[in-house]
């Protein structure tokens, strides 16, 4: 799962309770058989023993196709991660993405802005929780992944938001961001909970 797209400003604490309210985003006809890995990044293969690798979630990943604002096609767990990233600020601005790419995602701009604003002095938990809940619901609505899987993702991004917003705000692939996430076990805890592989090497 390309988790680096989610970490820098998201958070979820504890178990999320949200409804699956729609089918997976498929703004392009899926390949038959659909791959479970992404076309950008690594770690898109679904496997293992965890909350995101249940039969229900594996079926979601197998059908999930998403084209981002750069026109890059993502599938499987990588598509879910990219959708989560795009949920941070949304894709509803008609000029933000080329025609034919992503369907509109409502985004969490207000909540994300609040986390960025308080990140230097430490954000209060309710501010982090508000963003976490918004992004999780946006991602779950777009993908149909289970509450349990969203809780694993949330715990991991909560770790990133709590400890690594500063080092990661300039880019999630920056060495200082990766190091911060590794030192704070953000990705290893996700792997244990979800059953999905990490996209970084700690």
ChimeraX attribute file (.defattr): number of C-alpha atoms within 10 A of each C-alpha:
attribute: neighborCount
match mode: 1-to-1
recipient: residues
	/A:1	26
	/A:2	24
	/A:3	28
	/A:4	24
	/A:5	22
	/A:6	25
	/A:7	31
	/A:8	28
	/A:9	29
	/A:10	34
	/A:11	31
	/A:12	29
	/A:13	20
	/A:14	12
	/A:15	14
	/A:16	21
	/A:17	14
	/A:18	16
	/A:19	13
	/A:20	17
	/A:21	12
	/A:22	12
	/A:23	15
	/A:24	21
	/A:25	21
	/A:26	17
	/A:27	15
	/A:28	14
	/A:29	11
	/A:30	15
	/A:31	11
	/A:32	8
	/A:33	8
	/A:34	15
	/A:35	21
	/A:36	26
	/A:37	22
	/A:38	25
	/A:39	15
	/A:40	15
	/A:41	14
	/A:42	17
	/A:43	20
	/A:44	28
	/A:45	20
	/A:46	24
	/A:47	15
	/A:48	15
	/A:49	14
	/A:50	17
	/A:51	25
	/A:52	29
	/A:53	20
	/A:54	19
	/A:55	9
	/A:56	13
	/A:57	19
	/A:58	19
	/A:59	14
	/A:60	24
	/A:61	28
	/A:62	21
	/A:63	22
	/A:64	29
	/A:65	29
	/A:66	28
	/A:67	21
	/A:68	21
	/A:69	17
	/A:70	11
	/A:71	14
	/A:72	13
	/A:73	19
	/A:74	25
	/A:75	28
	/A:76	27
	/A:77	31
	/A:78	31
	/A:79	28
	/A:80	30
	/A:81	24
	/A:82	24
	/A:83	28
	/A:84	28
	/A:85	24
	/A:86	24
	/A:87	26
	/A:88	28
	/A:89	19
	/A:90	19
	/A:91	21
	/A:92	15
	/A:93	11
	/A:94	9
	/A:95	8
	/A:96	11
	/A:97	17
	/A:98	12
	/A:99	11
	/A:100	12
	/A:101	18
	/A:102	24
	/A:103	18
	/A:104	15
	/A:105	20
	/A:106	17
	/A:107	22
	/A:108	20
	/A:109	16
	/A:110	13
	/A:111	23
	/A:112	23
	/A:113	15
	/A:114	15
	/A:115	26
	/A:116	19
	/A:117	12
	/A:118	14
	/A:119	20
	/A:120	10
	/A:121	7
	/A:122	15
	/A:123	16
	/A:124	12
	/A:125	14
	/A:126	10
	/A:127	15
	/A:128	27
	/A:129	20
	/A:130	19
	/A:131	27
	/A:132	28
	/A:133	22
	/A:134	23
	/A:135	32
	/A:136	25
	/A:137	23
	/A:138	22
	/A:139	26
	/A:140	25
	/A:141	19
	/A:142	24
	/A:143	27
	/A:144	23
	/A:145	25
	/A:146	20
	/A:147	20
	/A:148	20
	/A:149	22
	/A:150	26
	/A:151	23
	/A:152	26
	/A:153	32
	/A:154	27
	/A:155	24
	/A:156	30
	/A:157	30
	/A:158	26
	/A:159	26
	/A:160	30
	/A:161	29
	/A:162	24
	/A:163	21
	/A:164	25
	/A:165	25
	/A:166	19
	/A:167	19
	/A:168	24
	/A:169	15
	/A:170	12
	/A:171	15
	/A:172	20
	/A:173	13
	/A:174	12
	/A:175	12
	/A:176	16
	/A:177	24
	/A:178	22
	/A:179	18
	/A:180	20
	/A:181	29
	/A:182	17
	/A:183	13
	/A:184	16
	/A:185	16
	/A:186	24
	/A:187	28
	/A:188	19
	/A:189	18
	/A:190	25
	/A:191	23
	/A:192	16
	/A:193	21
	/A:194	26
	/A:195	20
	/A:196	22
	/A:197	22
	/A:198	22
	/A:199	18
	/A:200	18
	/A:201	9
	/A:202	13
